[in-house]
Amino acid sequence: MFTGIVSEQGSVVSLELAPDGESGLLVFEAPQTGQDLAPGASIAVNGVCLTAVTLDGGRVGVDVMGETLRRTTTGELRPGAPVNLERCVPAGGRLDGHVVQGHVDGLGVLLEREDLGAWHRLRFGLPAKLGRYAAEKGSVAIDGVSLTVTAVSAPDEPEQWFEVGLIPTTLRETGLGAKSLGDPVNLEMDVLAKYAERLLGFAAVDARSGTDAGGGQ
């Protein structure tokens, strides 16, 4: 589990894809985050939970599979590209952001950005199926960065969107500060909202069928 608090920005060294495009090896520089990383450890790269398989000083290699390449921006990474990095939170550690799994739900796109002096307002479009999970003052992870949603589209709007505000520290220390209009981002919506929706769905089925939702006989 992660918290969406980026520890550093790494830099992509290479992305070598298999001929069939269904797997690959991503290598990146992680001078701080990779220092005490062990093989098999988890690390979030732009919000994607990946497993370290090669370690060379501060250089980390992670395997990526077809599912990751299809559903995240990982397959578009090129040498020199910055990536937001975070180690998994230790048991008993501080939850400074929110509960982030590193499981990307879909891709968003930057629609608007406005410089308001002390902070920037960013509006992102997102797939219609994810619009229900964006709630004003709720949490969202964008490229692995934990942020608070400041505004959302109405449920009946054909194009769903949400807004966040970025303080100077976030603009400076994560890749979001360099995003341009039209750039894609990895989105992970609040897992608590997803579980609540799933449980309510089963509760409705149980109510219609007369099944004990608690699993009793």
VEXDREN-2710 file (C-alpha; in Angstrom, 1 decimal):
% VEXDREN-2710
k/r/px/py/pz
1/MET/0.0/0.0/0.0
2/PHE/1.1/3.6/-0.7
3/THR/0.0/7.0/0.5
4/GLY/0.4/9.1/-2.7
5/ILE/3.3/11.1/-1.1
6/VAL/6.1/11.2/-3.8
7/SER/9.5/10.6/-2.3
8/GLU/11.4/11.8/-5.4
9/GLN/11.3/12.2/-9.1
10/GLY/13.4/9.5/-10.9
11/SER/14.5/9.5/-14.5
12/VAL/13.8/6.8/-17.1
13/VAL/16.9/5.0/-18.4
14/SER/15.2/2.6/-20.8
15/LEU/12.1/0.7/-21.6
16/GLU/12.8/-2.6/-23.5
17/LEU/9.6/-4.2/-24.8
18/ALA/9.3/-7.9/-25.9
19/PRO/8.6/-8.4/-29.6
20/ASP/4.9/-9.1/-28.9
21/GLY/4.5/-6.0/-26.8
22/GLU/3.1/-8.0/-23.9
23/SER/5.9/-7.5/-21.5
24/GLY/9.0/-5.4/-20.9
25/LEU/11.7/-4.2/-18.5
26/LEU/11.6/-0.6/-17.3
27/VAL/14.8/0.8/-15.9
28/PHE/15.0/4.1/-14.1
29/GLU/17.3/6.1/-11.8
30/ALA/16.1/6.4/-8.2
31/PRO/19.1/7.8/-6.2
32/GLN/17.1/8.1/-2.9
33/THR/14.2/5.8/-3.2
34/GLY/16.3/2.9/-4.6
35/GLN/19.0/3.0/-1.9
36/ASP/17.6/0.3/0.4
37/LEU/15.3/-1.4/-2.1
38/ALA/15.5/-5.2/-2.1
39/PRO/14.7/-7.5/-5.0
40/GLY/11.0/-8.3/-4.9
41/ALA/10.1/-5.0/-3.1
42/SER/7.2/-2.9/-4.4
43/ILE/7.7/0.6/-5.7
44/ALA/5.1/3.0/-7.3
45/VAL/6.2/4.5/-10.6
46/ASN/3.8/7.3/-11.7
47/GLY/1.2/5.6/-9.5
48/VAL/1.7/2.1/-10.8
49/CYS/2.7/-0.5/-8.3
50/LEU/5.7/-2.5/-9.8
51/THR/8.1/-5.0/-8.4
52/ALA/11.9/-4.4/-8.4
53/VAL/13.8/-7.2/-10.2
54/THR/17.2/-5.6/-10.9
55/LEU/19.2/-3.2/-8.7
56/ASP/22.4/-1.5/-9.5
57/GLY/23.2/1.2/-7.0
58/GLY/20.4/3.8/-7.4
59/ARG/19.3/2.3/-10.7
60/VAL/16.1/0.1/-10.5
61/GLY/14.6/-2.3/-13.1
62/VAL/11.0/-3.5/-12.9
63/ASP/9.1/-5.9/-15.0
64/VAL/5.9/-4.7/-16.8
65/MET/3.2/-6.8/-18.3
66/GLY/0.7/-6.3/-21.1
67/GLU/-2.1/-5.3/-18.7
68/THR/0.2/-2.5/-17.3
69/LEU/1.2/-1.3/-20.8
70/ARG/-2.4/-1.2/-22.0
71/ARG/-4.0/0.5/-19.0
72/THR/-1.4/3.0/-17.9
73/THR/1.1/5.5/-19.4
74/THR/4.0/3.2/-18.7
75/GLY/4.4/2.1/-22.3
76/GLU/4.8/5.7/-23.4
77/LEU/7.8/6.4/-21.2
78/ARG/11.0/7.3/-23.0
79/PRO/14.7/7.7/-21.8
80/GLY/15.0/10.9/-19.7
81/ALA/11.3/11.1/-18.8
82/PRO/10.7/12.0/-15.1
83/VAL/8.7/9.6/-13.0
84/ASN/7.1/10.0/-9.6
85/LEU/8.4/7.4/-7.1
86/GLU/7.2/6.1/-3.8
87/ARG/8.1/3.2/-1.6
88/CYS/5.3/1.2/0.0
89/VAL/4.3/2.5/3.5
90/PRO/5.6/0.4/6.4
91/ALA/3.2/-1.0/9.0
92/GLY/2.7/1.7/11.6
93/GLY/3.9/4.4/9.2
94/ARG/2.2/7.7/8.8
95/LEU/-0.7/7.9/6.3
96/ASP/0.1/11.4/5.1
97/GLY/-1.9/11.2/1.9
98/HIS/-4.7/8.6/1.5
99/VAL/-5.0/4.9/0.9
100/VAL/-3.4/4.2/-2.6
101/GLN/-3.0/0.7/-3.9
102/GLY/-0.9/1.5/-7.0
103/HIS/-3.7/-0.1/-9.2
104/VAL/-4.5/2.4/-12.0
105/ASP/-8.2/2.5/-12.8
106/GLY/-7.8/4.4/-16.1
107/LEU/-6.3/7.3/-17.9
108/GLY/-7.2/10.9/-17.5
109/VAL/-6.2/13.9/-19.7
110/LEU/-5.3/17.4/-18.7
111/LEU/-8.0/19.7/-20.1
112/GLU/-7.3/23.1/-18.4
113/ARG/-4.6/24.6/-16.2
114/GLU/-4.7/28.1/-14.6
115/ASP/-1.9/29.9/-12.8
116/LEU/-3.4/31.5/-9.8
117/GLY/-0.2/32.8/-8.4
118/ALA/0.3/30.8/-5.2
119/TRP/-1.2/27.7/-6.7
120/HIS/-2.4/26.2/-10.0
121/ARG/-5.9/24.9/-10.8
122/LEU/-5.9/21.8/-13.1
123/ARG/-8.9/20.2/-14.7
124/PHE/-8.7/16.6/-15.9
125/GLY/-11.1/14.7/-18.1
126/LEU/-11.7/11.1/-17.1
127/PRO/-13.6/8.0/-18.5
128/ALA/-17.3/8.2/-17.9
129/LYS/-17.2/5.0/-15.8
130/LEU/-14.9/6.7/-13.3
131/GLY/-16.9/9.9/-12.9
132/ARG/-19.0/8.4/-10.1
133/TYR/-15.9/8.0/-7.9
134/ALA/-14.8/11.7/-8.1
135/ALA/-16.3/13.6/-5.2
136/GLU/-15.7/17.2/-4.2
137/LYS/-13.2/17.2/-1.2
138/GLY/-12.6/13.5/-1.8
139/SER/-9.2/12.0/-2.7
140/VAL/-7.6/10.9/-6.0
141/ALA/-4.2/9.8/-7.1
142/ILE/-2.9/11.4/-10.3
143/ASP/0.4/9.8/-11.5
144/GLY/0.8/8.5/-7.9
145/VAL/0.3/11.9/-6.3
146/SER/-2.4/12.1/-3.6
147/LEU/-4.6/15.1/-4.2
148/THR/-7.9/16.6/-3.0
149/VAL/-10.7/17.0/-5.5
150/THR/-11.8/20.7/-5.5
151/ALA/-14.6/20.5/-8.1
152/VAL/-16.4/17.9/-10.2
153/SER/-18.7/17.7/-13.2
154/ALA/-22.4/17.0/-12.7
155/PRO/-23.5/13.4/-13.0
156/ASP/-25.4/14.0/-16.2
157/GLU/-22.6/15.9/-18.1
158/PRO/-21.6/13.9/-21.2
159/GLU/-17.9/14.6/-20.6
160/GLN/-16.8/13.9/-17.0
161/TRP/-14.1/15.9/-15.3
162/PHE/-12.7/16.9/-11.9
163/GLU/-10.3/19.6/-10.7
164/VAL/-7.5/19.7/-8.2
165/GLY/-5.3/22.5/-6.8
166/LEU/-1.5/22.2/-6.8
167/ILE/0.7/24.1/-4.3
168/PRO/4.2/25.2/-5.3
169/THR/5.8/22.1/-3.6
170/THR/3.7/19.7/-5.7
171/LEU/4.4/21.7/-8.9
172/ARG/8.1/21.6/-8.1
173/GLU/8.6/18.1/-6.8
174/THR/6.3/16.0/-8.9
175/GLY/5.8/15.6/-12.7
176/LEU/2.5/17.3/-12.6
177/GLY/4.1/20.8/-12.7
178/ALA/5.3/20.1/-16.2
179/LYS/2.1/18.6/-17.7
180/SER/0.7/20.3/-20.8
181/LEU/-2.8/20.3/-22.1
182/GLY/-3.7/17.0/-23.7
183/ASP/-1.1/15.0/-21.6
184/PRO/-2.4/11.7/-20.3
185/VAL/-2.1/10.8/-16.6
186/ASN/-2.7/7.6/-14.5
187/LEU/-5.7/7.8/-12.3
188/GLU/-6.5/5.8/-9.2
189/MET/-9.8/6.6/-7.7
190/ASP/-10.6/6.2/-4.0
191/VAL/-10.6/2.5/-3.2
192/LEU/-13.1/3.0/-0.4
193/ALA/-15.7/4.4/-2.8
194/LYS/-15.2/1.4/-5.2
195/TYR/-15.7/-1.1/-2.4
196/ALA/-18.8/0.7/-1.1
197/GLU/-20.3/0.6/-4.6
198/ARG/-19.5/-3.1/-4.9
199/LEU/-21.0/-3.9/-1.5
200/LEU/-24.2/-1.9/-2.2
201/GLY/-24.5/-3.8/-5.5
202/PHE/-24.4/-7.2/-3.8
203/ALA/-26.8/-5.9/-1.0
204/ALA/-29.3/-5.1/-3.7
205/VAL/-29.0/-8.5/-5.2
206/ASP/-29.3/-10.2/-1.8
207/ALA/-32.4/-8.1/-1.0
208/ARG/-34.2/-9.2/-4.2
209/SER/-33.3/-12.8/-3.6
210/GLY/-33.8/-12.9/0.1
211/THR/-30.2/-14.1/0.7
212/ASP/-28.6/-13.3/4.0
213/ALA/-25.9/-10.7/3.1
214/GLY/-23.9/-11.7/6.2
215/GLY/-23.4/-15.2/4.8
216/GLY/-25.6/-16.9/7.4
217/GLN/-27.6/-20.1/6.6
END
